[in-house]
Amino acid sequence: MSARRSSPGTSLGFLVKVETDSGVSGLGEAYWGAGVAELVHKAKPLLLGEDPTKIVKLFDVMVRCLSGEGSQAGATVTAISGIEIALWDLLGRALKLPISTFFGGRFRDKIRIYADCHAGATPDPADYAKKARAVVANGFSAIKFDLDTRNPHTIDVSDDPNPRRQWFEPFNRVIGSREMLWMVDVVRAVREAVGPEIMVAMDAHWKFNVNDAIKLAQALEPFDLLWLEDPIPPENIEAQRHVTHSTKTPICTGENLYRKHVYRELIEKQAARIIAPDIPKMGGLAEAKKVADHADMYYIPIAPHNVASPIGTVAGAHVCAAMNNFLVMEFHAQDVPWWDALVVGGPTIVDGFIHLDDRPGHGLTLNEDVARAHLKPGSSFFGDTP
Ligand code: MG
């Protein structure tokens, strides 16, 4: 099943349930996306009759048997991620242990989350500052804004009325001089609004060319950003490395990579200062822990990208608790009024931290009424006829 976010165009993930003949079940979540639910159902015969405690073996079986569907990256890996998370929850419930136990136990019981923030349709720097102050007043100690939203100084060569497509004009990835100054003004306004103690990150969604990305990152150095995310397109690791090594502003990337092998080059070339795997998308809990451990050999922190419901968020928080190099995790649901109500029993979020407890698995129970009320049109409730 998938739960739909209240704002159009963005969904929470697909929830995945694994049931056993002993009556214990597990609930996981896969990142949203076309084909993911179909691929979850396609994997079902690979699990029927198997021992659900053999999680890493089942992961390997799914990767091998779904290779034709594309299990190196993309929707197939995302579907497997949701099943894998459900299996860890199931194991926790069977053994009456929290998920974090299976990854070596916790370095911390509180997981810092950062608020993904939006300043409005056509914001100016003062709107960013106002929003930043409001979110910090709600208790968050870490925030992130989009720096690539519509800039009043963008030289727009398109008449396209769709603002999402307008963001990608012009196609040459150039930042004009006035655009650059506007972005610097935005970051200055946010930093001055929240003071030096608040973690402030900015996201550029792969928009710029290498040289302008370096100019921007260097211009933002006085404002002590937590990171500048995805200033250039993601495909070329050498280009990532060049940008990263050309500025004191930390460069973060990784939300669209899949499985440990694809993070290997990014880590070993030290092409990012901070890595942002999306756990219910890139392979699941064990795969994220392997990426984190690999990154830790290069002393690179992990800051998971996250747009999940409470299920994927708290399951991810359990593995983050077991990563010594965990930095902060995304919280993308400030504008989803029913996010908390989707589950019974938490998560407990206080002053910008998810507080973990010792309940079995991830500890959450789905509120089925709320889930049914927010089913994505055309999707089913765990395979039931809608
Ligand atoms: Mg991003």
Residues whose N, C-alpha, C, O or C-beta is under 5 A from the ligand:
A	BS01	MG	D203 E229
